[in-house]
Amino acid sequence: MNPALLSAFIPTFFFVSITPGLCMTLAMTLGITIGVRRAFWMMWGEMLGVATVVIAAVAGIAALLLTMPELFTVLRWAGGLYLMWLGVQMWRSRGRLAIPEDLGEAKQASRWQLFLQGYVTAVANPKGWAFTIALLPPFLDANHPLVPQLLILLALILIIEFVCLLIYSSGGKMMRVFLLQATNVRVMNRIAGSLMLGVGVWLALF
């Protein structure tokens, strides 16, 4: 792959990835409520979702979604409503993502639920599709085989995405430690619930 294009791609995609968005807000929210270690399951799902978007966009599925936007709208609203429902549950200090006021009775979401949540959020995120379609072509060199270039770029995208998710979830964990020390569990649930509601509205409407 062209080294000049590669050296330009890394900072460009890092800037795009580190910018606050659906997946990063979700990572921070889970860092607040369940901690970084369990949030890894959401991250694995999110990265698989990102890989799905990249591969599907390159394979031409993006063209189908553009010609049949109602399919994308249904997916977006379904994912958004689910996240909004989770946000309401957290606001009420209920559900598996909320931290109960009696910390000894914590009921946490399963690994599969977290994984699926990350995957759906990544795949249903219209900005992810837009960035992929707009960002990848300028960094492909027509003088080199296409598949090896895509594999290299996909590997870099997943590494950068993981680093950014880890940064956001670690920030959420620091908020969690501060709020737990202040014994403000209900406040923490409402902060996390508000973030989750915001992510759901963002996903459904924008």
Buried (B, 14 or more C-beta within 10 A) or exposed (E): BBEEBBEEBBEBBBEBBBEEBBBBBBBBBBBBBBBBEBBBBBBBBBBBBBBBBBEBBBEEBBEEBEEEEEEBEEBBBBBBBBBBBBBBBBBEBBBBBBBBEEEEEEEBBEBEBBBBBBBBBBBBBBBBBEBBBEBBEEBBEEEEEEEEBBEBBBEBBBBBBBEBBBBBBBBBBEBBEEBEEEEEBBEBBBBBBBBBBBBBBBBBEE
